[in-house]
Amino acid sequence: MFVVVKMLSFVPFVVAVELYRKKNPNFARNVCRCAIGLYLTLFTILTLGVNMA
């Protein structure tokens, strides 16, 4: 189930970024960087929250 949910949330993002990359590479790069930063931030906060409780 974990893999299915990860794929359903990851694949549409990759497809969208690839479509935008052809038209505006800088925008696609910035969106990817923001998404990575957001993912790492949320992962850290939620991991600490679960393990500190």
ZIMO-V873360 format. One record per residue. N is the residue number from 0. PHI is phi in whole degrees, -180 to 180 (NA if undefined). Layout:
# ZIMO-V873360
((N;PHI) (N;PHI))
This chain:
# ZIMO-V873360
((0;NA) (1;-59) (2;-65) (3;-62) (4;-65) (5;-62) (6;-65) (7;-67) (8;-93) (9;-94) (10;-62) (11;-60) (12;-64) (13;-64) (14;-62) (15;-62) (16;-65) (17;-63) (18;-66) (19;-73) (20;-61) (21;-69) (22;-89) (23;-147) (24;-61) (25;-66) (26;-62) (27;-62) (28;-64) (29;-67) (30;-63) (31;-62) (32;-63) (33;-65) (34;-64) (35;-64) (36;-62) (37;-64) (38;-61) (39;-64) (40;-63) (41;-63) (42;-60) (43;-65) (44;-63) (45;-69) (46;-65) (47;-64) (48;-60) (49;-71) (50;-83) (51;-88) (52;-76))
